[in-house]
Amino acid sequence: MHPYTATVREFLARHIRGHQLQDSDDIFALGFVNSLFAMQLVTFVEAQFAVTVDNEDLDIDNFRSIDRIIAFVTRKAAGPAPEPGP
């Protein structure tokens, strides 16, 4: 398990009661996310993991599940990809 998984799972559990989420569950398809909660999720990710969610990052696929959130945070924390060489 990734070290961030428990943190994300705990945050979602506070907002999604009565459902035991699996790491791959699509929280949007399951109907757990409205526009207000989506913004709370983005704010949580930025504050908790010290990453900046840019406009181009506001893609539902980055926040669809615990697995996707962890992958997004891991990519953002690693920094920008190096430019390809000549």
Order of alpha helices (4+ residues) and beta strands (2+ residues): alpha-alpha-alpha
